[in-house]
Amino acid sequence: DRRVRQAFNHAIDKDDIIRGVLLGLGRASTGPFPPESWAYNEAVQPAAHDPEKAKAILAEAGWADADGDGWLDLDGRSLGFTLLTNQGNDQRQKAAEIIQRRLKDIGVRMEIRVVEWSALLSQFIDPRQFEAILLGWGLSRDPDLYDLFHSSKTKPGEFNFAGYANDEVDRLLIEGRRTFDQPQRTAIYRRIHQLIAE
């Protein structure tokens, strides 16, 4: 239910992470492209930090604290998950702690598990044995995201290990690779940015 992801987006205060982890030297991301890229869609704005809106979205999706224990639940299942990140990256670990605190504020239980890099790859990422993961990614100058977001790239060892699938994004990724006209490519990738953000 993408409403849950949207609620998490409103619950997490990106400015907390920028101030507390990046010492103010960053900006909130809105999608897969950095603002310096010609593919960046300026119309896509970061979700405002709004815990009340997050709670309302989750309530609309059916999540409520039915048993009064402080955690949201639905059909007898508590809303919680484990976030994995790699050992040796203090920024990711600190960001995970901030995310954990903000999700707790809206009744979502998030555990943090820090794993050595090769174990993270072999035991969790490649076999897709995780609920959520915090990693970073750098793109080349050309914003081709085919390997990261096309639904055909979800096999073990491939880069769409999150299992993202969207028919329109699949079509646009192929079209973006086949188009040489820069204004057309810009429109294609800006639409991809919007769809992934949504």
C-alpha positions in Angstrom: 0.0 0.0 0.0 1.9 3.1 -1.2 0.0 5.2 1.3 2.2 3.6 4.0 5.3 4.8 2.2 3.8 8.2 1.7 3.0 8.4 5.4 6.6 7.4 6.3 7.8 10.2 3.9 5.7 12.8 5.9 6.8 11.3 9.2 10.5 11.5 8.5 12.0 15.0 9.0 14.6 15.3 6.3 15.9 18.5 7.8 16.8 16.6 11.0 18.9 14.3 8.9 20.5 17.2 7.0 21.3 19.1 10.2 22.2 16.1 12.4 24.1 13.9 10.0 25.3 16.2 7.2 26.0 19.2 9.4 23.6 21.3 7.3 25.5 20.5 4.1 22.8 18.8 2.1 19.3 19.1 0.7 16.2 16.8 0.7 16.0 14.5 -2.2 12.8 14.2 -4.2 13.8 11.4 -6.5 16.6 9.6 -8.2 18.3 12.6 -9.9 20.4 15.2 -8.2 19.3 18.9 -8.7 22.4 19.5 -10.9 21.1 17.0 -13.5 19.2 18.1 -16.6 16.8 15.2 -15.8 15.9 16.6 -12.4 12.2 17.6 -12.1 12.0 20.9 -10.2 8.2 20.5 -9.9 8.6 17.5 -7.6 8.9 18.9 -4.1 10.0 17.1 -0.9 7.1 15.9 1.3 6.7 18.2 4.2 7.5 16.9 7.7 4.0 16.5 9.0 3.4 13.7 11.6 -0.3 14.5 11.8 -0.7 14.0 8.1 1.3 10.8 8.3 -1.0 9.5 11.0 -4.1 10.5 9.0 -2.8 8.7 5.9 -2.1 5.5 7.9 -5.5 5.7 9.5 -7.0 6.0 6.1 -5.1 2.8 5.1 -6.6 1.0 8.1 -3.7 1.3 10.6 -4.7 2.1 14.2 -3.5 1.4 17.8 -6.4 -1.0 18.5 -4.8 -2.6 21.5 -3.5 0.6 23.1 0.2 -0.5 23.2 1.5 2.6 21.4 2.1 0.8 18.1 -0.2 0.8 15.0 -1.7 -2.5 14.0 -4.1 -3.9 11.4 -5.8 -7.3 11.4 -3.7 -8.3 14.5 -0.4 -7.4 12.9 1.8 -4.6 14.3 3.2 -2.1 11.8 6.9 -2.6 12.1 10.0 -3.6 10.1 13.7 -3.9 10.2 15.9 -1.5 8.4 19.3 -2.8 7.2 22.4 -0.7 6.5 26.0 -1.4 6.1 28.7 -1.4 8.8 31.3 1.3 8.7 29.0 4.1 7.4 28.3 6.4 10.4 26.1 8.7 8.3 23.7 5.9 7.4 23.6 4.6 11.0 22.8 8.1 12.3 20.2 8.7 9.6 18.6 5.3 10.5 18.4 6.4 14.2 16.7 9.7 13.2 14.2 7.8 11.0 13.6 5.3 13.8 12.7 8.1 16.2 10.4 9.8 13.8 8.5 6.6 12.9 8.2 5.8 16.6 6.5 9.2 17.0 3.7 8.0 14.7 3.4 4.5 16.2 5.6 2.5 13.8 8.2 0.1 15.2 11.5 0.1 13.3 14.5 -2.0 14.2 17.9 -1.1 12.9 20.4 -3.9 11.9 23.9 -3.0 10.8 25.6 -5.6 8.8 29.1 -6.0 7.4 29.2 -5.1 3.6 29.9 -8.5 2.0 27.3 -10.2 4.3 24.8 -7.5 3.5 25.2 -8.3 -0.2 25.4 -12.1 0.0 22.9 -12.8 2.7 20.3 -10.0 2.3 20.5 -8.0 -0.9 21.2 -10.6 -3.5 18.6 -13.1 -2.2 16.2 -10.2 -1.5 15.9 -11.1 2.2 15.1 -7.7 3.7 12.2 -5.5 4.5 13.9 -2.1 4.1 17.4 -1.0 3.4 19.4 2.2 3.6 22.1 2.6 1.0 23.5 5.3 -1.3 23.9 5.4 -5.1 25.8 7.5 -7.5 24.7 8.0 -11.1 26.8 8.7 -14.2 26.3 12.0 -16.1 23.7 10.3 -18.3 20.7 9.6 -16.1 19.9 6.2 -17.4 18.1 4.3 -14.5 17.3 1.2 -16.5 19.4 -1.2 -14.3 18.0 0.4 -11.1 14.3 0.7 -11.8 13.3 -1.5 -14.7 11.1 -4.4 -13.5 13.2 -6.9 -15.5 16.3 -6.2 -13.4 15.2 -7.9 -10.2 17.2 -11.2 -10.4 19.9 -12.0 -7.8 22.9 -9.8 -8.4 21.0 -7.2 -10.4 20.5 -3.7 -9.1 16.7 -3.4 -8.8 16.9 -5.4 -5.6 14.0 -3.4 -4.1 11.7 -4.9 -6.7 10.4 -1.6 -8.0 7.9 -2.2 -10.8 5.8 0.3 -12.8 4.7 -0.3 -16.3 4.9 3.4 -17.3 8.4 3.7 -15.9 9.5 0.5 -17.7 8.2 2.0 -21.0 9.8 5.4 -20.4 13.2 3.9 -19.4 13.3 2.1 -22.7 12.2 5.2 -24.6 14.8 7.3 -22.8 17.5 4.9 -24.0 16.4 5.1 -27.6 15.8 8.8 -27.8 18.7 11.1 -28.9 16.7 14.4 -28.9 17.7 16.2 -25.7 14.4 18.0 -25.0 12.5 14.7 -25.5 14.8 12.9 -23.2 14.5 15.6 -20.6 10.7 15.3 -20.7 11.0 11.5 -20.4 13.3 11.5 -17.4 11.4 14.3 -15.6 8.3 12.1 -15.9 10.2 9.2 -14.5 11.3 11.4 -11.6 7.7 12.3 -10.9 6.4 8.7 -11.0 9.2 7.4 -8.7 8.5 10.2 -6.3 4.8 9.4 -6.2 
